[in-house]
């Protein structure tokens, strides 16, 4: 019997991410992952009972990295700098929104590990929004954001911009700058 190829957790998570983004939650299987990594399915089953355990472990890994970056927003005391930082972060981590949506498809009742991971992911999601809430509060306090617009709508619009498809291949810098301009100043000319 041939020796099993060794792999790191980071390598496993890298391939997990690729396959989730290509095939979604329903299409992701240990067979696909094993084939892509050129290992046996049994090598994956040594560490994970099912795909939900692997996916939620991977998502915890991604969210920890994203939150570590997002925490840096608190070090910026100016709303405009926070706005620039936030957009740069969101567009650098474009897949996070799609991965959060995939995570919502995972049934948390499968086993205790998946249940615990799902609860931890929800806590991290709330932590992410607490940083975002501070950003909105700073903007409204400094008269940069209109106070009558609900906070969740402001945050939702900012986060949903990464889901806008760029069908015509507009250069990324121009694309991001245009979205920032629309959010900051609207899309109508002043008459």
C-alpha positions, 0 to 999 in steps of 0.5 A, a space after each residue: 500500500 502506498 504511503 499517504 501524501 502529507 498535507 497541512 491544514 492550510 493546504 486543506 483549507 485552501 482547496 476547501 475554499 476553492 471547491 466551495 467557491 466553485 461548487 457551493 455547499 451542496 456540490 462540495 464532497 470529500 471525493 472532489 477534495 481528495 481528487 483535487 489534493 491527490 490524496 485518499 478520502 480516508 486521509 480526510 476522514 482521519 480528521 473530519 467526520 463529515 464535510 460539515 465539520 471540515 467546512 465549519 472549521 475552515 470558516 472559523 479559520 477564515 473568519 478569524 483572519 478576517 476579524 483580525 484585519 477588521 479589528 484594525 479599523 478601531 485604530 483609525 479615529 477618522 471616519 474617512 480613513 475608516 471608510 477607505 480601510 473598510 472598502 479595501 478590506 472588503 474587496 481584498 476579501 471578496 469571497 467572505 460574503 459568499 462563504 458566509 452565505 454558504 455557511 448558513 446552509 450548513 445544518 448545525 444539528 449534525 453533531 456537537 462539533 458542527 453545532 459548536 463551530 456554527 455557534 462560534 461562527 455566529 459569535 464572530 459574525 456578531 463581533 464583525 458587526 460590532 466593529 461595523 456598528 462603531 464605524 456607522 456611529 462614528 459616521 453619524 456622530 461626525 455628520 458624515 452619514 445621514 442619521 435617519 438611515 437605519 444602521 443595518 441598511 448602511 452596513 448591508 449596502 456596503 457589504 452587498 457591493 461586493 456581490 455586484 457582478 462586474 460583467 463587463 470587466 471594468 478594471 478593479 480599481 475603477 470598479 471599487 472607486 466607482 462603488 465608493 463614489 456612489 455610496 459617498 455621493 450618490 449617482 445623480 449629478 447635482 442640478 
